[in-house]
């Protein structure tokens, strides 16, 4: 046993009474786990453990020792006696490695009970520590795959966490007299975001994405071949959100030998797994293989440590990580790193939205301390001013209303994560209140699976949505107006049927089912296509936006010329990114103000424009590094 864990155990034993009957104390990743032979003590001494964790500035949890666990069959019977039937338990499984009972429920709040009273009663009567999971109202293949992978590898995961715990809690050998940041991707460009943060004691990667529009390895992947970067010395990977330009290259790290943790929120873990697997599938279909495989995605799942917003976590001897809501997509986070004993505080925004939406709360603006900030500039040019979300909604409904009145169909090519769910909420609201006729809304492509993941994590949605789901009892995502499309026959039926609204991927018409719908609908002037997201240069969506009247497309192995007679509408205002005004307002509202701001995630002009405007307006030092440039922060 290391001297660190011996010292920590000594402190714990001195603070806890003999009633705790401590069997052992172990590191499990960033947590210290106390195993007790008296399960009743867990129910009765929550404040004692909280005070101890606060004083030691560590995450401490308490579990029963194996010797006092009830038989699993008896435990299931006891849980069903303790938990009210309204909780709708769907599955109970056991992890005898961590001494946890995994309870899946439609209403997990009832398994927890008011102030945790029900879950503590389970511990007291069975010894097993309940790990309570939500059964999504829409079945999710991704979530089931993740849970199955974790159950299958529980022994290996515990060994990993024990080893990681020793690494995190090792003593800092050097003085923290500098902090520096190297941009490995995503600076003065959009795509392959990757930041490398170093101190004398720690090495951390923030985001590790791909540029899906890149033409080759040099433009698609981060610059991981810099001399100072080594997978062997890497302490942690932090992922701000699931989009591939931020998370798509993480499995590569594991493929080539990384054996450490990836930190993110639970929705980010679930969503990035979905997107990484889909990325692999597309690359195989297009005969353009990626430098990793499905085994590496599973390894990413096993090595991911999910964190809640606001949860302070040690990730290395001299770094504490806290994730805060970024308002971009579900689970998106800003990463706050407390370095050394407070010598430097660093915040990386990732992508963020400085405006409340129907789906999410706006980005967090208050932090304990900030010395340096890295922020995105996707829409940082002075001309990048979007209409309000409210006005964008009204334009959307007006366009749909007009099309339905003339007997047409509406095709909305949409990104599966975030934008699709925002549009779904708007449509459900207006149909529910009778403003739009109750026509079917068809959901095609990956959107349905992404929506299922949203339903599994309602606690990450906006306050209004949470209120509607938890207290009113109505989840807009499972409304009768939405219909899942699962096969070609259904698509043919939709195309030949009555007026309807179709949400389908891909959002730029670069492939997927939206292109197939477009081929069938574009030549009828009664129909409308509505773009609600960015259309990259050269994409089919971009060509249609520019007014092309004819486009060549392949059907049944033959190239045909399609005439665009349908109405074409583009709506700004639904973006998950902040526009220029919101970016400037974010810096204005930041508390406290950072001493230095580095600008990333925007093309050359927009990054420079935003940085110079921030300096002129707020007199904060700004910088727009190039990829491969290193900046000393302290």
C-alpha positions in Angstrom: 0.0 0.0 0.0 1.4 3.4 -1.0 2.3 6.0 1.7 -0.5 8.3 0.4 -3.3 5.8 0.9 -1.8 4.8 4.3 -1.8 8.5 5.4 -5.4 9.0 4.1 -6.6 5.8 5.9 -5.0 7.0 9.1 -6.8 10.4 8.9 -10.1 8.6 8.1 -9.8 6.1 11.0 -9.0 8.9 13.4 -12.1 10.9 12.4 -14.6 8.0 12.3 -16.0 6.2 15.3 -15.7 2.5 16.0 -19.3 2.1 14.9 -18.2 2.6 11.3 -16.4 -0.8 11.4 -14.0 0.2 8.6 -12.9 -2.9 6.6 -10.7 -1.2 4.1 -10.0 2.1 2.4 -9.2 2.2 -1.4 -8.5 4.6 -4.2 -11.0 4.1 -7.1 -10.1 6.7 -9.6 -10.6 10.2 -8.2 -12.7 8.8 -5.3 -11.7 7.4 -1.9 -13.9 4.4 -1.1 -14.5 3.4 2.5 -15.8 -0.2 2.9 -17.7 -0.8 6.1 -19.0 -4.0 7.9 -21.9 -2.0 9.3 -24.3 -1.0 6.4 -26.6 0.8 8.8 -23.9 3.4 9.4 -24.2 4.6 5.7 -27.8 5.6 6.3 -27.2 7.4 9.6 -23.9 9.2 9.0 -24.1 11.1 5.7 -23.1 14.4 7.3 -20.0 12.8 8.8 -18.8 11.6 5.4 -19.6 15.0 3.8 -17.7 16.9 6.4 -14.8 14.6 6.1 -14.7 15.0 2.3 -14.9 18.7 2.6 -12.1 18.9 5.1 -9.8 16.5 3.1 -10.9 18.2 -0.2 -11.4 14.7 -1.7 -14.4 12.8 -3.1 -15.3 10.1 -0.5 -18.0 7.5 -0.8 -18.9 4.6 1.6 -19.9 1.1 0.6 -20.6 -2.2 2.4 -17.9 -4.8 2.7 -18.6 -8.1 0.7 -19.0 -10.0 4.0 -22.2 -8.3 4.9 -24.0 -8.3 1.6 -27.4 -10.0 1.4 -28.0 -12.8 -1.1 -28.9 -11.3 -4.5 -32.3 -13.1 -4.8 -33.3 -11.9 -1.3 -32.0 -8.4 -2.2 -34.3 -8.2 -5.2 -37.3 -9.2 -3.1 -36.3 -6.7 -0.4 -35.9 -3.9 -3.0 -39.3 -4.5 -4.4 -40.7 -4.3 -0.9 -38.9 -1.0 -0.1 -39.3 0.8 -3.5 -42.9 2.0 -4.4 -44.4 0.2 -7.4 -44.9 3.5 -9.1 -41.1 3.7 -9.6 -41.6 1.1 -12.4 -38.3 -0.9 -11.9 -37.3 -2.5 -15.2 -34.2 -4.4 -14.2 -32.0 -5.2 -11.2 -28.4 -6.5 -11.6 -25.5 -6.9 -9.2 -21.8 -5.8 -9.4 -20.1 -7.9 -6.8 -16.8 -6.2 -7.6 -17.9 -2.8 -6.4 -20.7 -4.1 -4.1 -23.3 -2.2 -6.0 -26.8 -3.1 -7.1 -27.8 -1.5 -10.4 -31.5 -0.6 -10.4 -33.0 0.6 -13.7 -36.3 2.4 -13.3 -38.7 4.5 -15.3 -38.9 6.9 -12.3 -35.5 6.8 -10.6 -36.5 9.7 -8.2 -38.8 7.3 -6.5 -36.0 4.8 -6.0 -33.9 7.5 -4.5 -36.7 8.8 -2.3 -37.0 12.2 -0.7 -33.6 13.4 0.5 -32.3 9.9 -0.5 -34.3 8.1 2.2 -35.3 5.1 0.0 -31.9 4.4 -1.4 -30.4 4.6 2.1 -33.0 2.1 3.3 -31.9 -0.3 0.6 -28.3 0.0 1.8 -29.3 -0.5 5.5 -31.4 -3.6 4.8 -29.3 -5.3 2.1 -25.8 -4.0 2.3 -25.7 -3.3 -1.4 -25.0 0.3 -2.5 -27.8 1.2 -5.1 -26.6 2.6 -8.4 -29.8 4.0 -9.9 -30.2 4.3 -13.6 -33.0 5.8 -15.7 -34.8 3.5 -18.2 -35.4 5.8 -21.2 -39.0 6.1 -22.3 -37.6 5.6 -25.8 -35.4 2.5 -25.9 -31.8 3.4 -26.7 -29.4 0.9 -28.3 -26.5 3.1 -27.4 -27.3 3.2 -23.7 -27.9 -0.6 -23.6 -24.6 -1.2 -25.4 -22.7 1.1 -22.9 -24.3 -0.5 -19.8 -23.6 -4.0 -21.2 -20.0 -3.1 -21.9 -19.5 -1.8 -18.3 -21.2 -4.8 -16.7 -19.0 -7.2 -18.7 -15.8 -5.4 -17.8 -16.4 -4.6 -14.1 -13.3 -6.4 -12.8 -11.0 -4.8 -15.3 -12.6 -1.4 -14.6 -12.0 -1.7 -10.9 -8.3 -2.5 -11.4 -8.1 0.5 -13.7 -9.7 2.8 -11.2 -7.4 1.5 -8.4 -4.4 2.1 -10.5 -5.7 5.5 -11.6 -6.3 6.5 -8.0 -2.6 6.0 -7.1 -1.6 8.0 -10.1 -4.0 10.9 -9.3 -3.0 11.0 -5.6 0.8 10.7 -6.2 2.8 13.6 -4.7 3.6 16.6 -6.9 7.4 16.3 -7.3 8.0 19.7 -8.9 7.1 23.3 -8.2 4.1 24.6 -10.2 5.9 27.6 -11.6 4.5 27.4 -15.2 1.5 26.4 -17.2 1.5 26.2 -21.0 -0.9 25.3 -23.7 -0.2 23.9 -27.1 -2.8 24.0 -29.9 -2.9 20.6 -31.6 -6.0 21.4 -33.7 -9.0 23.7 -34.0 -7.2 27.0 -33.9 -7.9 29.5 -36.7 -10.1 26.6 -38.2 -13.2 24.7 -37.3 -12.7 21.0 -36.8 -10.3 18.6 -35.0 -10.3 20.6 -31.7 -7.5 19.5 -29.5 -5.7 21.4 -26.7 -2.6 20.1 -24.8 -2.2 21.6 -21.3 1.0 21.0 -19.4 2.4 21.8 -16.0 5.7 20.5 -14.5 3.6 17.7 -12.9 0.7 17.0 -15.3 -0.2 16.5 -19.0 -3.8 16.8 -20.1 -5.7 16.8 -23.4 -8.9 18.9 -23.7 -11.0 17.6 -26.6 -9.7 15.3 -29.3 -11.8 15.6 -32.5 -11.7 15.1 -36.2 -12.4 17.3 -39.2 -15.0 15.3 -41.0 -14.6 17.6 -44.1 -10.8 17.1 -44.2 -9.3 15.8 -47.4 -6.5 13.7 -45.9 -4.8 12.8 -42.6 -3.0 16.1 -42.4 -6.2 18.1 -42.4 -8.6 15.6 -40.7 -6.8 14.7 -37.4 -5.1 16.6 -34.6 -1.3 17.1 -34.6 -0.4 14.4 -32.1 3.1 14.0 -33.5 4.6 17.0 -31.8 7.8 16.1 -29.9 6.6 17.0 -26.4 3.4 14.9 -26.7 3.5 11.3 -25.4 0.6 9.0 -24.7 2.7 7.4 -21.9 2.8 10.6 -20.0 -0.8 11.7 -20.5 -2.7 12.0 -17.2 -6.2 12.7 -18.6 -8.5 13.4 -21.5 -11.3 15.9 -21.0 -14.2 16.0 -23.6 -16.4 19.1 -23.6 -19.2 17.6 -25.8 -20.0 14.8 -28.2 -19.7 16.3 -31.6 -17.1 14.5 -33.7 -15.0 17.6 -34.1 -14.4 17.5 -30.4 -14.6 13.7 -29.5 -14.2 11.8 -32.7 -10.5 10.9 -32.3 -10.5 9.7 -28.7 -10.6 6.0 -29.6 -7.4 6.6 -31.6 -5.6 7.4 -28.3 -6.6 4.1 -26.9 -5.8 2.2 -30.1 -2.2 3.4 -29.8 -1.6 2.8 -26.1 -3.3 5.4 -24.0 -4.4 3.7 -20.8 -5.8 6.6 -18.8 -9.2 8.2 -18.1 -11.5 10.3 -20.2 -13.7 12.7 -18.3 -17.0 14.1 -19.5 -20.7 14.2 -18.5 -22.9 11.1 -18.9 -24.9 12.4 -21.9 -21.6 13.2 -23.6 -20.4 9.7 -23.0 -23.6 8.2 -24.4 -23.8 10.6 -27.4 -20.1 10.4 -28.4 -20.4 6.6 -28.4 -23.3 6.8 -30.8 -21.4 9.3 -33.1 -18.1 7.4 -33.0 -19.8 4.1 -34.0 -21.7 5.9 -36.7 -18.5 7.5 -38.0 -16.9 4.0 -38.1 -19.9 2.6 -40.0 -19.8 5.4 -42.6 -16.0 5.1 -43.1 -16.4 1.3 -43.8 -19.2 1.9 -46.2 -17.2 4.5 -48.1 -14.1 2.3 -48.0 -12.2 5.0 -46.1 -11.1 3.2 -42.9 -10.3 5.2 -39.7 -7.1 4.5 -37.7 -9.1 2.8 -34.9 -11.9 0.2 -34.6 -15.0 -0.7 -32.6 -12.8 -2.3 -29.8 -11.2 1.1 -29.2 -14.7 2.7 -28.9 -15.5 0.0 -26.2 -12.2 0.7 -24.5 -13.2 4.4 -24.4 -16.4 3.5 -22.7 -14.6 1.4 -20.1 -12.1 4.2 -19.3 -14.6 7.1 -19.3 -15.4 8.6 -15.9 -18.6 10.5 -16.0 -18.9 13.7 -13.9 -21.9 15.9 -13.0 -21.9 19.7 -13.5 -20.3 21.4 -10.5 -18.6 18.3 -9.2 -15.0 19.1 -8.2 -12.7 16.2 -9.1 -8.9 15.5 -8.7 -7.5 14.4 -12.1 -3.8 14.7 -11.4 -1.5 15.7 -8.5 -1.9 19.4 -9.2 -5.2 19.7 -11.1 -8.9 19.7 -10.1 -11.5 19.6 -12.8 -15.1 21.1 -12.6 -17.5 20.9 -15.6 -20.1 23.6 -16.1 -23.1 23.8 -18.4 -22.2 25.2 -21.9 -25.7 25.3 -23.4 -24.5 23.9 -26.8 -26.0 20.4 -26.9 -27.1 18.0 -24.1 -24.3 17.4 -21.7 -22.0 20.0 -23.2 -19.6 21.5 -20.7 -17.0 24.2 -20.0 -13.9 22.7 -18.3 -12.6 24.7 -15.3 -9.1 23.5 -14.1 -7.8 24.6 -10.7 -4.1 24.2 -11.1 -1.6 23.9 -8.2 -2.9 25.2 -5.0 -4.8 27.9 -6.8 -1.8 29.4 -8.6 -3.7 29.3 -11.9 -7.3 28.8 -13.0 -8.0 27.9 -16.6 -11.3 27.7 -18.4 -11.9 26.1 -21.8 -15.4 26.9 -23.2 -15.7 24.3 -25.9 -18.7 25.2 -28.0 -21.3 27.2 -26.1 -24.6 29.1 -26.4 -25.1 32.3 -24.5 -28.9 32.2 -24.8 -31.6 30.1 -23.2 -33.3 27.7 -25.7 -36.3 25.4 -25.4 -33.9 22.5 -25.0 -31.1 23.8 -22.7 -30.3 26.4 -20.1 -27.8 29.1 -21.2 -24.1 28.9 -20.5 -22.5 29.4 -17.1 -20.8 32.8 -16.6 -19.7 32.7 -13.0 -16.6 30.9 -11.8 -14.6 31.0 -8.5 -11.5 32.2 -10.3 -10.2 32.6 -13.9 -6.7 33.7 -15.0 -6.9 32.4 -18.6 -9.7 31.5 -20.9 -9.9 29.7 -24.3 -13.1 30.5 -26.1 -14.7 29.5 -29.4 -15.3 32.0 -32.3 -17.4 30.0 -34.8 -19.6 33.1 -35.4 -17.1 35.7 -34.2 -17.2 37.9 -37.3 -18.8 41.3 -36.9 -21.4 40.4 -39.5 -22.4 37.2 -37.7 -25.6 38.4 -36.0 -28.5 36.0 -35.9 -32.2 36.6 -35.2 -33.6 35.7 -31.8 -34.7 32.1 -31.2 -38.3 33.4 -30.8 -38.3 35.1 -34.2 -36.7 32.0 -35.8 -39.5 29.9 -34.4 -42.2 32.2 -35.9 -40.5 32.1 -39.3 -40.4 28.3 -39.1 -44.1 27.9 -38.2 -45.1 30.5 -40.9 -43.2 28.5 -43.6 -44.7 25.2 -42.5 -48.2 26.7 -42.3 -48.0 28.1 -45.8 -46.7 24.8 -47.2 -49.4 22.7 -45.5 -52.1 25.0 -46.8 -51.1 24.3 -50.3 -51.0 20.6 -49.7 -47.3 20.2 -49.7 -44.7 18.4 -47.6 -41.9 20.0 -45.6 -38.4 18.5 -45.5 -36.1 19.7 -42.7 -32.6 18.3 -43.1 -31.2 18.5 -39.6 -28.2 17.5 -37.5 -29.2 14.5 -35.3 -27.9 15.9 -32.0 -29.3 19.1 -30.6 -30.8 20.9 -33.6 -33.3 18.0 -34.3 -34.5 17.9 -30.7 -34.9 21.7 -30.6 -37.1 21.6 -33.7 -39.1 18.6 -32.3 -40.0 20.6 -29.2 -41.1 23.6 -31.2 -43.3 21.5 -33.5 -44.9 19.6 -30.6 -45.7 22.8 -28.8 -47.4 24.5 -31.8 -49.3 21.4 -32.8 -50.4 20.8 -29.2 -51.9 24.3 -29.0 -53.6 24.0 -32.4 -51.5 26.7 -34.2 -50.4 24.0 -36.7 -52.6 21.3 -38.0 -52.0 17.9 -36.4 -50.0 16.4 -39.3 -47.6 13.6 -38.7 -43.9 14.5 -38.0 -41.7 11.8 -39.3 -38.3 11.2 -37.7 -35.7 9.5 -39.9 -32.0 8.6 -39.5 -30.0 8.8 -36.3 -32.3 11.4 -34.9 -34.5 8.9 -33.1 -31.6 7.3 -31.3 -30.2 10.7 -30.3 -33.6 11.7 -29.0 -33.7 8.5 -26.9 -30.4 9.5 -25.2 -32.0 12.9 -24.5 -34.9 11.1 -22.8 -32.5 9.2 -20.6 -31.0 12.4 -19.2 -33.8 14.9 -18.5 -31.9 16.4 -15.6 -29.6 18.0 -18.3 -32.5 19.7 -20.1 -33.9 23.2 -19.6 -35.8 24.0 -16.4 -39.0 24.4 -18.4 -38.6 20.9 -20.0 -37.7 19.4 -16.6 -40.8 20.9 -15.1 -42.9 19.5 -17.9 -41.4 16.0 -17.7 -41.2 15.6 -13.9 -44.2 17.6 -12.6 -46.7 17.9 -15.4 -45.9 14.3 -16.5 -45.7 15.1 -20.2 -42.5 14.4 -22.2 -42.7 16.2 -25.6 -40.3 13.7 -27.2 -42.7 10.9 -26.8 -45.7 12.8 -28.2 -48.1 11.0 -30.6 -47.2 13.5 -33.3 -43.8 11.9 -33.9 -43.4 8.8 -35.9 -40.2 6.8 -36.3 -39.2 5.8 -39.9 -37.5 2.5 -40.0 -37.4 1.2 -43.6 -37.7 2.0 -47.3 -41.4 1.0 -47.5 -42.3 3.6 -44.9 -40.3 6.3 -46.8 -42.2 5.4 -50.0 -45.5 5.7 -48.1 -44.5 9.1 -46.7 -43.5 10.4 -50.1 -46.7 9.3 -51.7 -48.9 10.1 -48.8 -50.7 13.2 -47.3 -49.0 16.5 -46.2 -46.4 15.9 -43.5 -43.2 17.2 -41.9 -40.0 15.2 -42.3 -37.0 15.6 -40.1 -34.1 13.6 -41.5 -30.3 13.5 -41.5 -27.9 14.6 -42.8 -28.2 18.3 -42.1 -26.2 19.4 -45.1 -27.7 16.9 -47.6 -24.2 15.4 -47.9 -25.7 11.9 -47.6 -28.2 10.0 -45.6 -32.0 9.8 -46.0 -32.5 13.5 -46.4 -31.0 13.3 -49.9 -33.4 10.5 -50.8 -36.4 12.5 -49.7 -35.1 15.5 -51.6 -34.9 13.6 -54.8 -38.5 12.6 -54.5 -39.9 16.0 -53.3 -37.7 18.7 -55.0 -39.6 18.9 -58.4 -43.0 19.5 -56.8 -43.6 23.3 -56.2 -46.1 22.6 -53.4 -43.2 21.2 -51.2 -40.7 23.2 -49.1 -37.2 22.5 -47.9 -36.2 24.4 -44.7 -32.5 24.7 -43.7 -32.0 25.3 -40.0 -28.3 24.7 -39.7 -25.0 25.6 -41.3 -24.4 24.4 -44.9 -20.7 24.0 -45.6 -19.2 25.2 -48.9 -19.6 22.7 -51.7 -22.4 20.7 -49.9 -25.6 20.0 -51.7 -27.4 22.0 -49.1 -25.1 25.0 -49.8 -25.8 24.7 -53.6 -29.5 24.7 -53.1 -29.2 27.8 -50.7 -27.3 29.6 -53.4 -30.2 29.2 -55.9 -29.1 26.3 -58.1 -32.1 25.2 -60.1 -30.7 21.9 -61.2 -28.5 19.3 -59.5 -27.1 16.0 -60.7 -27.7 13.1 -58.3 -27.4 9.4 -58.5 -30.4 7.1 -58.2 -30.4 3.3 -58.8 -26.8 3.5 -60.1 -27.7 6.2 -62.7 -27.0 10.0 -62.5 -30.1 12.0 -63.1 -30.7 15.8 -63.3 -33.1 17.0 -60.7 -35.0 20.3 -61.2 -35.5 22.3 -58.0 -39.1 23.6 -58.0 -39.8 23.3 -54.3 -39.7 26.4 -52.1 -36.3 26.9 -50.4 -36.1 28.5 -47.0 -33.1 29.2 -44.8 -33.7 30.0 -41.1 -30.9 31.5 -38.9 -31.4 31.5 -35.1 -31.5 27.8 -34.3 -27.7 27.4 -34.0 -26.2 25.8 -30.9 -23.3 28.3 -31.2 -23.3 31.9 -29.9 -23.4 34.6 -32.5 -21.1 37.7 -32.5 -23.3 39.7 -30.1 -23.6 36.7 -27.7 -19.9 36.0 -27.7 -19.1 39.6 -26.8 -21.8 39.7 -24.2 -20.4 36.5 -22.7 -17.1 38.2 -22.1 -18.9 41.2 -20.6 -20.8 39.0 -18.2 -17.9 36.8 -17.2 -17.2 36.9 -13.5 -14.4 37.3 -12.6 -12.7 38.6 -15.8 -9.8 36.6 -17.0 -6.4 38.2 -17.4 -5.8 36.5 -20.8 -8.2 35.1 -23.5 -7.1 32.8 -26.3 -9.5 32.4 -29.3 -10.1 29.1 -31.1 -12.7 27.2 -33.2 -13.2 29.8 -35.9 -11.7 30.5 -39.3 -8.8 32.9 -39.5 -10.8 36.1 -40.0 -13.4 35.4 -37.4 -10.9 34.5 -34.7 -8.9 37.7 -35.3 -12.0 39.9 -35.6 -13.4 38.6 -32.3 -10.0 38.8 -30.4 -9.4 42.3 -31.5 -12.9 43.4 -30.5 -12.6 41.8 -27.1 -9.3 43.7 -26.5 -10.8 47.0 -27.7 -13.9 46.7 -25.6 -12.7 45.1 -22.4 -8.9 45.8 -22.4 -8.2 42.1 -21.8 -5.1 40.6 -23.4 -6.1 38.4 -26.3 -4.3 36.0 -28.6 -5.2 33.9 -31.6 -2.7 31.1 -31.7 -2.0 29.0 -34.8 -2.2 25.2 -34.7 1.1 23.9 -33.2 1.8 27.1 -31.4 2.6 27.0 -27.6 1.4 29.7 -25.3 2.7 30.2 -21.7 -0.3 30.9 -19.5 1.6 31.3 -16.2 
